[in-house]
Amino acid sequence: MAGGKTTLAKALENQLKNFKVKYENPYPIVNNRNNLKLDLHTLEGFVKNQRMFIEAEIKRYIHLSNDHIILDRGPEDIEFYTLFFPIANGYSWDIENLLKDELTQLRKCRSDLIIYLDAEIKTLETRRENDWSKRRNSFEQNMKLYKYEKNWYKQFNTKLIDVNEKDVIEVEKTVIQFLSENDLI
């Protein structure tokens, strides 16, 4: 959304030389979706779109090395969006059954640790307004998911970091301190 995930990943990439950073690249799938003229607000369009995203994420996960890896977005993000986009938009689609096989495979791809950058809506909006480096075409749509996100991530090994009053350097220091205190670096 605009919490600082990619910014943090880039900062950690510079600081933690024994870690590799893998960035999400949704644009090939988004371009394919546009070429196929899929409408995410129809059941058929959404299911086809999510199949493409899930398949790509599973392939990405399988090809990760055994090194220390930082993902700016991981398999849990794809699963969250798949399950909660319909709910956030008022659709009563049975996604769990429609994508049962795909979700089963995706759930085998889990992050060891998730660092959740916790920001209030006002913080996210301010960051969006001040960041000209990204298009953020889906910002408004993703805000519908906001109220579900934090609680969903709590089911995993997740460290929540309040970023509302922190600048980029402070967030980076907080994360590095957490990783150090937990013998992860």
C-alpha positions in Angstrom: 0.0 0.0 0.0 2.6 2.6 1.1 3.9 1.2 4.4 7.5 1.1 3.2 8.0 -2.6 2.4 10.1 -2.0 -0.7 12.0 0.9 0.8 12.9 -1.3 3.8 13.9 -4.2 1.6 16.2 -1.9 -0.3 17.7 -0.5 2.9 18.3 -4.0 4.3 19.8 -5.1 1.0 22.4 -2.4 1.5 23.0 -3.2 5.2 22.8 -7.0 5.3 25.3 -8.3 2.7 24.6 -12.0 3.6 20.9 -11.6 2.7 19.5 -11.6 -0.8 16.4 -9.5 -1.6 13.8 -10.7 -4.0 11.3 -8.1 -5.1 7.8 -8.7 -6.2 7.2 -7.9 -9.9 3.4 -8.0 -10.6 3.6 -6.1 -13.8 3.9 -9.1 -16.2 0.8 -10.6 -14.7 -1.1 -7.3 -14.6 -0.2 -6.8 -18.2 -1.4 -10.3 -19.0 -4.6 -9.6 -17.1 -5.2 -6.4 -19.1 -4.5 -8.2 -22.4 -7.0 -10.9 -21.4 -9.4 -8.2 -20.4 -10.1 -9.9 -17.0 -12.4 -8.0 -14.7 -11.4 -8.6 -11.0 -15.0 -7.8 -10.0 -16.3 -10.9 -11.8 -15.9 -14.3 -10.3 -14.3 -15.7 -13.5 -11.9 -12.8 -13.9 -10.8 -12.9 -10.3 -10.3 -16.6 -10.2 -8.2 -16.5 -13.5 -6.2 -13.6 -12.2 -5.4 -15.2 -8.8 -4.4 -18.5 -10.5 -1.8 -16.5 -12.4 -0.5 -14.8 -9.3 -0.5 -18.0 -7.2 1.3 -20.0 -9.9 3.9 -17.2 -10.3 4.4 -17.0 -6.5 4.9 -20.8 -6.2 7.4 -20.8 -9.0 9.3 -17.9 -7.4 9.3 -19.6 -4.0 10.5 -22.9 -5.5 13.4 -21.1 -7.2 14.6 -19.4 -4.0 18.0 -20.5 -2.8 18.7 -21.7 0.7 20.4 -18.4 1.5 18.9 -15.8 3.8 16.1 -14.2 1.6 14.1 -11.0 2.1 10.9 -10.7 0.2 9.2 -7.4 -0.1 6.0 -9.4 -0.6 5.7 -13.1 0.0 3.3 -16.0 -0.5 1.2 -14.9 2.5 0.4 -11.6 0.6 -1.0 -13.5 -2.4 -3.0 -15.8 -0.1 -4.4 -12.8 1.8 -5.4 -10.9 -1.3 -7.0 -14.1 -2.8 -9.1 -14.6 0.3 -10.0 -11.1 1.3 -10.5 -9.2 -2.0 -13.9 -10.7 -2.4 -14.9 -10.1 1.2 -13.7 -6.5 1.1 -15.7 -5.9 -2.0 -18.9 -7.5 -0.7 -18.8 -10.7 -2.8 -19.8 -14.0 -1.4 -17.6 -16.1 -3.6 -16.4 -19.5 -2.4 -12.7 -18.8 -3.2 -11.4 -21.4 -0.7 -13.1 -24.2 -2.7 -12.7 -22.6 -6.2 -8.9 -22.3 -5.7 -8.5 -25.2 -3.3 -5.7 -26.9 -5.1 -3.8 -23.7 -5.8 -4.2 -22.5 -2.2 -3.0 -25.8 -0.9 0.2 -25.6 -2.9 0.7 -21.9 -2.0 0.3 -22.7 1.7 3.4 -25.0 1.4 5.4 -21.8 0.6 5.6 -20.1 4.0 7.9 -17.3 5.2 10.0 -18.1 8.3 9.3 -14.6 9.6 7.1 -11.7 8.5 7.9 -8.2 9.4 4.6 -6.3 9.3 5.0 -2.5 8.9 2.0 -1.3 10.8 0.7 2.1 9.7 -2.5 4.0 10.2 -4.5 5.0 7.2 -3.5 8.7 7.5 0.2 7.6 7.4 -0.4 5.5 4.3 -2.2 8.3 2.5 0.5 10.8 3.3 3.2 8.5 2.1 1.3 7.8 -1.1 0.9 11.5 -1.7 4.6 12.1 -1.2 5.9 9.2 -3.2 6.2 9.8 -6.9 8.4 6.8 -7.6 5.4 4.4 -7.8 2.2 4.4 -9.7 0.1 2.9 -6.8 -2.9 2.5 -9.2 -4.5 0.0 -6.8 -4.1 2.1 -3.6 -7.8 2.9 -3.2 -8.7 -0.7 -3.9 -6.2 -2.0 -1.4 -7.4 0.3 1.3 -10.6 -1.8 1.3 -8.4 -4.7 2.6 -6.7 -2.6 5.3 -9.1 -3.5 8.1 -8.5 -7.2 7.6 -4.8 -7.3 7.0 -3.1 -6.9 10.4 -5.2 -9.5 12.2 -4.7 -12.0 9.3 -0.9 -11.7 9.5 -0.9 -12.3 13.3 -1.5 -16.1 12.6 2.0 -16.3 11.3 5.4 -15.7 12.9 5.0 -12.0 12.5 6.7 -9.0 14.1 4.6 -5.9 14.0 6.5 -2.7 13.8 4.7 0.6 14.3 6.0 2.9 11.5 3.6 5.9 12.0 6.1 8.2 13.7 9.3 6.7 12.2 11.2 7.8 9.1 13.0 5.3 6.8 16.2 5.3 8.9 14.3 4.7 12.1 12.4 1.8 10.6 15.6 0.2 9.3 17.3 0.6 12.7 14.3 -1.0 14.5 14.2 -4.0 12.1 18.0 -4.5 12.3 17.8 -4.3 16.1 15.0 -6.8 16.2 16.9 -9.2 13.8 20.0 -8.8 15.9 18.3 -9.4 19.3 16.8 -12.6 17.9 20.0 -13.9 16.5 18.8 -13.6 12.9 21.8 -11.6 11.7 
